[in-house]
Amino acid sequence: MWAINHSLAVLGWDTETHMPEAGARPRGIASGQLAVMVQRATIELDGLVGKAEKAKDLDDTERGVVRVLRRSLDYFLKVPPKLVDEIQRVTTEATVVWRTARKKSDFKLFRPHLDKIIQLERKVADKLGYEKHPYNALLNLFEEGFTVRDADAVYSRLIPESKKILAKVASAGVYPSKHPLESKKYETAAMERVNEGVLEMLKMPKEKFRMDVSTHPFTTGIARDDVRITTRYEGVNFKATLFATIHESGHAIYHLGIDKKLAYAPTGDGASYGIHESQSRFWENVVGRSREFVGLVDPLLRKNLPFLSGYDDEQLYYYFNTVRKSFIRVEADELTYNFHTALRYEVEKKAIAGEAKVAELPELWNDTFEEYLGMRPKNDAEGVLQDVHWSGGSFGYFATYTLGNVVLGMIWHKMRDGELVRGAVGRGDLMELRGWLGREIHQYGATYAPKDLQMRVFGEAYNPERLLKYLNTKFVG
């Protein structure tokens, strides 16, 4: 199982970084066959897992292995091989089509592929079984034990309170909605040097880690000692590639911090997508957008970007922390980000429930966006086509971004309302933060279910109040 998943991870990384477009169809066939092999290998363990579940002397590590294997078995015993293979083939091809559709801003090109994917996702939900809402089955695949009820509870608190904070920030006028540095062009080679310097600050181990370029930045944990990320260079507004690099490095740091004894075990991965996202957004926002980090990265930036000569550190801080409503999720600031994920959550929920047809999704997207942020996307590229996730069949995934933000707030609270962060970054000792996260979260991998891990570390789970306090403290004071 581990070896085949390792191979699939390499193929997935290559699909996004180096594979020529014409390779999509054979890559889809190969990926589909490998996925079926994983299914068969997993099912063979059903009897052993059943026996292990009855054992009374298991420690936490062993119970974690049994729990994770049972989750895989629950999927593979219920979802037939033919469907697993079809999902792999359809999504591999759809990913390439999505790239073209996004470039041309033409949803019609992608629509038949998305229609097929949603049909397949509904089949998966039906096979897995669910209570009350079919979307629950898909949410659970990405965030163990998480439901529509949980998500509704988080968003019903975050969205109205975030609107209030946003209104206060706009009224105060301290954090700018735009900054002249956003229109400054940069040389790709210069930003490559900056990003490499940031990776050195983060102590990313070159023998276990590499960074490449892709359309949509991502992280792949191929093995505990082989973690790869990507960033992208658009030639303008250098903070976009800088924070993409820091964000993906946060994911990589999590992978690299998992206990070595779990390296080839089913638990040798993150606890959940939400916990994973908490790590990337912690580094990107709590660390990377702090005044202390501006001071730390200042010499590196000025050495490579001569156009910064007219800006002091305070201006750099406000450039890093502009606050405005925008159409693109990956470029959204901390205050507006959760509106983007709430939008996708609502659209997905309706699509999976059959309450919205695929042809209606662009309009539904635009209507919901206008409801949340008072703006309407002008085209498909800045609207319904902007994310790669649907082309890969990742329905149920977007809510985990907000869960990451929520857990980020809990980490900030646990670190004495950010005092530990300010001290460590101010001293330039980022390894102090890596050490804290490694001890409290990373080392356990997927040994504990995400809610159990949160109770173990914080004594609470998915509490949005911590995030709201963090945002109020930073932006309102």
Secondary structure, DSSP 4 states (H G I P E B T S, - for coil): -HHHHHHHHHHHHHHHHT--GGGHHHHHHHHHHHHHHHHHHHHTTHHHHHHHHH-S---HHHHHHHHHHHHHHHHHHHS-HHHHHHHHHHHHHHHHHHHHHHHHT-HHHHHHHHHHHHHHHHHHHHHH--SS-THHHHHHHHSTT--HHHHHHHHHHHHHHHHHHHHHHHHH--S-S--GGGG-B--HHHHHHHHHHHHHHTT--TTTEEEEE-SS--EEEEETTEEEEEE---SB-THHHHHHHHHHHHHHHHHHHS-GGGTTSTTSS-S-HHHHHHHHHIIIIIITTSHHHHHHHHHHHHHH-GGGGG--HHHHHHHHT-----S-GGG--TTTHHHHHHHHHHHHHHHHTTSS-GGGHHHHHHHHHHHHHS---SSSTTTTTS-SGGGGT-TT-THHHHHHHHHHHHHHHHTTTTHHHHHHHHHT-HHHHHHHHHHHTGGGTTSS-HHHHHHHHHSSSS-HHHHHHHHHHHHT-
